Amino acid sequence: MNPKVSAYLVHLFTALGVVFGFLALLATVNLEIPEAFLWLALALFVDGVDGTLARAANVKENTPYIDGAILDNIIDYLNYVVVPVFIFYTLNMVPEPFLLLSSAAILLVSCFTFINTETKTEDFYFSGFPANWNIVILYFYILDSTQWINLFFVLLFCVLTFIPFKYVHPFRVVEFRKITLLITSIWMVTTTVLLFGITFTNPLIGTLNYAIWLLTNAYFLGNVFYRSMK
């Protein structure tokens, strides 16, 4: 295939993320929340692999007038911040007096992540909470946590945006990459089961799924502390 065509196709693939974000908004309006998170998951997948495709297609050389990094940031802000905040606001996830204020705080604080030139370290970790509000709001939904607990964690993650703890990028970080990708895959499966409320004939399977899900989260949390203190 012509190198320029390949490069444009990679940009088109990246741009699909904005379509998935719009579909997530539509699902939220219709209160089809699991479907909304599913669209966000597809957008997350695109964001996870498009960088590898871009480097393989040498997009900087073959499409020099298209800035894929800007395109990526636009789509990421939509899918990591705007759409999750819309879900958060629609479901009244914090006490009413704080709902608009906390939504605004997430939107404003997340701007720092996308303009901070030191967001990524040399070894491709994220420095500071990387505005993964799609994951945070997903957890609020799955755990059905109380409004006050949600408010506490919103404030916590807003603060953590400015504290240089290191957060793993599963596709870019070389250290422990194979095990991280394996854990990520297991997390995706167990999360899907919890998100859609899939039940099993044997309740022990459901309990096991939840336990495995907790262990995957413990891995990522442990990775943050291990790499940040290293």
HELIX and SHEET records of a PDB file:
HELIX    1   1 PRO A    3  VAL A   29  1                                  27    
HELIX    2   2 ILE A   33  ALA A   57  1                                  25    
HELIX    3   3 VAL A   59  ASN A   62  1                                   4    
HELIX    4   4 GLY A   68  ASP A   76  1                                   9    
HELIX    5   5 TYR A   77  VAL A   82  3                                   6    
HELIX    6   6 VAL A   83  THR A   90  1                                   8    
HELIX    7   7 GLU A   96  ILE A  115  1                                  20    
HELIX    8   8 TRP A  133  LEU A  143  1                                  11    
HELIX    9   9 GLN A  147  LEU A  160  1                                  14    
HELIX   10  10 ARG A  177  LEU A  195  1                                  19    
HELIX   11  11 PRO A  203  MET A  229  1                                  27    
SHEET    1   A 2 PHE A 126  SER A 127  0                                        
SHEET    2   A 2 LYS A 166  TYR A 167 -1                                        
END                                                                             
